[in-house]
Amino acid sequence: ISVISDISSLKEAQSRLDYLAHHDMLTNLPNRLLFRDRLRHAIEHARRDNHQVALLFVDLDHFKTINDSLGHHVGDQLLIEASKRLRALVRRTDTVARLGGDEFVVLMERVASSYDTAQLAAKIVEDFRLPFLVKDATLHVGCSVGVAVYPEDGADDASLLRNADVAMYKAKEAGRQTHVRYNSELSAATHRKLVLDSALRAAVSQGGFELHFQPIVDSQRQAVVAAEALLRWPGGPEGARLPE
């Protein structure tokens, strides 16, 4: 006696659910979950075989302006076109993923030299300077790229991704449409900004500022003609600390 059941539809549904869990539905690129898994495997292989892995963090410039002015449907189409352009620029062995919003990452496995990484970053920046034709509109976007290389710039997937992100923000501060390689000074500068921001917020909530009025004197008339309002911070940010 045998019982036969066709489970092909069940298998198809399971396969579809697995795809949805690991891919971005707008661009069909790997999502954050799948990318982190591939990055961890790439680092494990690099550690075992003693070679480099590069991570490029790509962020579109002025994307929010396009979303706000032309609508999300145009912004979504722009992201699709940007993903196609990225995939056309990388090697077959490289992984392009979308982390969310207008943030993309490129994973380069078995990097021969830092020159190859810089060359790809420059190529991406240069290619994204070309206009995008979306919904009969010509859009000039550009991108900023942050680069981090294993093992010099991070020993694991979390630190490598974080440092590439830090380098990307440095590229934006440098005027956008450029690429920046991570170095330890970038993290130190970012940490200083966080400490200062935390200290300023604490000073506002705890009344740490003092208001002083400095007189402005007319020397010819020997009279006070105005006053300059000064907000002083006696304690300064020295007392602020961030968790390690």
Secondary structure, DSSP 8 states (H G I E B T S, - for coil): -------HHHHHHHHHHHHHHHB-TTT--B-HHHHHHHHHHHHHHHHHHT-EEEEEEEEETTHHHHHHHH-HHHHHHHHHHHHHHHHHHS-TTSEEEEEETTEEEEEEEEE--HHHHHHHHHHHHHHHTS-EEETTEEE---EEEEEEEETTT-SSHHHHHHHHHHHHHHHHHTTSS-EEE--HHHHHHHHHHHHHHHHHHHHHHHT--EEEEEEEEETTTTEEEEEEEEEE-SSGGGG-----
